[in-house]
């Protein structure tokens, strides 16, 4: 089944919603329309003229980018500016561009978790909290014969995921009563006759962001013309989200060895190390990570007692402040974020399999790192 861009993004946002982005971060659709069939979807870290050429050559319909291509407002759309010429090329070739930026840094099982996994860091939390999400409860009544199908449908829509468990629910049986009027089209019973049906009451919990898809699944799996259900907001502990991650290496490691590990894992020719002048640590175990440009969050690395903070784009004077506060920092460069490309393609392939999509996912192979080491 060929899919529409909107359908793809609906699944994408069920995993990585826009509301998890930092305030003012221009995430979402940047160029073109999602209301069109998409056969080829390309994942990239950056949208650069060379990436756009790659997309044109590979007949891409939609680019999903980590970095929003229109980050600064534009005042003119003329072809004599290389950045604007790139936007015009995208429009000319009907290539839509969608960006997931800081929401990808914040979402659980997102970019910072993948960095930790690659470095062997067991995550125990985020550096600083950014968002809180409440829980909801759906109670739905279905004929007993349809109960199992309903439980499956709700589970597939993401209801009933708690910690390491999925498809969790509670069921109890009872009697439903109704009388269809003359205009009804009842699945069970006759018009104007009081009907009693053995029904199952199914209860499931889900995070607020999944409400739309859970209700859609419930309506689709329910045999009744007028499904009976209750939806509750809960005061249970909410789900919390934050930027960056902190965690521990399985055992202490010499800082020199950790630097070599970072270089090997991210295939780097070099990295920058900031060490305090006094009290530099030789051995490190507790690691804070905020990929991209996380210099401003170094206080959170200190609060979390990190032995070393790994982040890109560290500014000269910020590095002085970090030194003065006794923090060891590794700056591997912003481009290590390119690891999101294969990880995202892997996720998208799983959705394709699960939903029977006919679509090709293309990891961009253009190198967008502007820096070289000599
Ligand atoms: Zn970035």
Boltz pocket constraint, residues with backbone or C-beta under 6 A from the ligand:
constraints:
  - pocket:
      binder: B
      contacts: [[A, 67], [A, 291], [A, 292], [A, 293], [A, 334], [A, 337]]
      max_distance: 6.0
